[in-house]
């Protein structure tokens, strides 16, 4: 029983890394169960999506946890985790270094997502907890396509959710660095307004999304 959820309009905010793992299977399931539901997807950095939830631009958002000062109007619920690591093209000079150290990465050229992303928090923490000053990225971008293209050039390191580069890694276009400390898990959270009255269509989309998130956590 869909209980009135067979039609409606749902606005979802998200970060790019969850498109394949959560959004795509969720929309496929909705397309089968309630094809009359319309979904608007808004993509952006974590802090941008937090703002979109707060001002009502989206009904809810799926982002990486960035530990901001949430207001009482925002509810944050952890739903799964995803791996973040440092990657580069296999021809990048770092792979030719013997006994590669984290300090060797401070003088390299980096490309990162724009600030406001959970990646920045992990990037900064990685170097500081090892007594190093974080390198200043040569390039920042809000475009995953630009980031991938620059990494493929063989001149840049990046820190990124590994799933973003899954196809490239499978085809040996990128490799994670062989340094255990450069890989970490980030928490993916659901962000909603506390007084938002979810309509049946939104509840159905959320239930499907959470079902896929639970499968990822297994």
C-alpha positions in Angstrom: 0.0 0.0 0.0 1.4 3.4 -1.0 -1.1 5.4 1.2 -1.3 8.4 -1.1 2.4 8.3 -2.1 1.7 7.3 -5.7 2.2 11.0 -6.8 3.9 14.0 -5.5 7.1 16.2 -5.8 10.2 15.5 -3.7 13.4 17.7 -3.6 16.6 16.0 -2.7 20.0 17.6 -1.9 23.1 15.5 -2.0 26.9 15.3 -2.4 28.2 13.7 -5.7 29.6 10.5 -4.0 26.1 9.1 -3.2 24.7 9.4 -6.7 25.6 5.9 -7.7 25.4 4.2 -4.3 22.2 5.7 -2.9 20.4 7.9 -5.4 20.4 5.7 -8.4 19.0 2.6 -6.8 16.5 4.7 -4.8 15.1 6.3 -8.0 15.0 3.0 -9.7 12.8 1.6 -6.9 10.6 4.6 -6.9 10.2 4.4 -10.7 8.8 0.9 -10.2 6.7 1.5 -7.1 5.3 5.0 -7.8 6.3 6.2 -11.3 4.1 9.4 -10.9 6.4 10.8 -8.2 8.6 13.6 -9.5 12.0 14.1 -8.0 14.2 17.2 -8.2 17.9 16.5 -7.4 20.2 19.4 -6.2 23.9 18.6 -6.0 26.5 20.5 -4.1 29.0 20.7 -1.2 27.9 19.7 2.3 27.6 23.2 3.7 25.6 24.3 0.6 23.2 21.4 1.0 22.8 22.2 4.7 21.8 25.7 3.7 19.4 24.3 1.1 17.7 22.2 3.9 17.5 25.2 6.3 15.9 27.5 3.8 13.5 25.0 2.4 15.1 24.7 -1.1 15.2 20.9 -0.6 13.1 18.6 1.6 16.2 16.7 2.9 19.8 16.2 2.0 22.4 13.4 2.1 25.9 14.7 2.8 29.2 13.8 4.5 29.3 14.8 8.1 31.2 18.1 8.5 30.4 18.7 12.2 29.1 22.2 11.8 27.1 24.0 14.5 23.6 22.7 13.7 20.7 24.8 14.8 17.8 23.3 16.7 15.8 23.3 13.5 18.1 20.7 11.9 18.0 16.9 12.5 21.1 15.0 11.5 20.9 11.1 11.3 23.9 9.0 10.4 23.0 6.4 7.7 26.2 4.8 6.4 29.9 5.3 5.8 32.1 5.6 2.7 35.9 5.4 2.1 37.9 8.5 1.4 41.5 8.2 0.2 44.3 9.9 -1.6 44.5 9.0 -5.3 46.6 9.8 -8.3 47.2 8.6 -11.8 49.5 5.5 -11.8 52.2 7.5 -13.7 52.3 10.2 -10.9 55.9 10.5 -9.5 54.8 9.6 -6.0 54.5 6.0 -7.1 58.1 5.9 -8.0 59.3 6.9 -4.6 60.7 4.2 -2.3 59.5 4.3 1.3 56.9 6.9 0.5 56.1 9.2 3.5 53.2 11.5 4.2 55.7 14.4 4.3 56.5 13.6 0.7 53.0 14.7 -0.2 53.3 18.3 1.1 55.3 19.5 -1.9 53.0 17.9 -4.5 50.3 19.7 -6.6 46.8 19.0 -5.2 43.3 19.4 -6.6 40.4 19.3 -4.1 36.7 20.0 -3.9 35.9 23.5 -2.8 35.8 24.3 0.9 32.6 23.4 2.7 33.0 19.7 1.9 33.8 17.0 4.5 36.9 16.1 2.4 38.5 19.4 3.5 38.1 18.4 7.1 39.8 15.1 6.6 42.5 16.7 4.4 43.4 19.2 7.0 43.3 16.7 9.9 45.4 14.2 8.0 48.5 16.5 7.9 48.0 18.3 11.2 47.7 15.1 13.3 51.0 14.0 11.9 52.7 17.3 12.7 52.6 18.7 9.2 51.2 21.9 7.7 48.5 20.9 5.1 49.6 21.8 1.6 47.7 24.6 -0.2 45.8 23.0 -3.2 46.9 24.3 -6.6 43.3 23.9 -7.8 39.9 23.8 -6.2 36.7 23.0 -8.0 33.0 22.2 -7.5 33.1 20.0 -10.7 33.8 16.3 -10.4 34.4 16.2 -14.1 37.2 18.8 -13.8 38.7 17.1 -10.8 38.8 13.7 -12.6 40.3 15.3 -15.8 43.1 17.0 -13.8 44.0 13.8 -11.9 44.1 11.9 -15.2 46.7 14.3 -16.4 49.2 12.7 -14.0 50.2 16.0 -12.3 47.9 16.1 -9.3 47.0 14.3 -6.2 43.5 14.4 -4.8 41.7 13.3 -1.7 38.2 12.0 -2.7 35.6 9.5 -1.9 36.9 6.3 -3.5 33.5 5.4 -5.1 33.8 8.6 -7.2 36.8 7.0 -9.0 35.5 3.4 -9.0 35.4 3.1 -12.8 38.7 4.8 -13.2 40.4 2.6 -10.6 38.9 -0.5 -12.3 40.5 0.6 -15.6 43.9 1.5 -14.0 43.5 5.3 -14.6 43.9 6.1 -10.9 45.4 4.3 -7.8 45.1 4.9 -4.1 48.4 5.8 -2.5 50.1 3.0 -0.5 50.0 4.9 2.8 47.4 3.5 5.3 47.0 6.8 7.0 45.7 8.4 3.8 42.6 6.3 3.8 39.7 6.9 6.2 35.9 6.5 6.6 33.6 9.4 6.5 30.1 9.3 7.9 27.2 10.0 5.5 24.2 11.6 7.2 20.6 12.5 6.4 19.8 16.1 7.2 16.2 17.3 7.7 14.3 20.2 9.2 12.8 19.3 12.6 9.4 20.9 11.9 9.1 19.8 8.3 5.9 17.9 7.6 6.9 15.2 5.2 4.3 14.3 2.6 3.6 10.7 1.6 5.7 10.9 -1.5 8.7 12.1 0.5 8.2 9.4 3.1 8.3 6.8 0.4 11.5 8.2 -1.2 13.1 8.3 2.3 12.1 4.8 3.1 13.7 3.5 -0.1 16.8 5.5 0.4 17.2 4.2 4.0 16.7 0.7 2.7 19.6 1.0 0.3 21.7 2.8 3.0 21.2 -0.2 5.4 22.3 -2.5 2.6 25.5 -0.5 2.2 26.2 -0.7 5.9 26.1 -4.5 5.9 
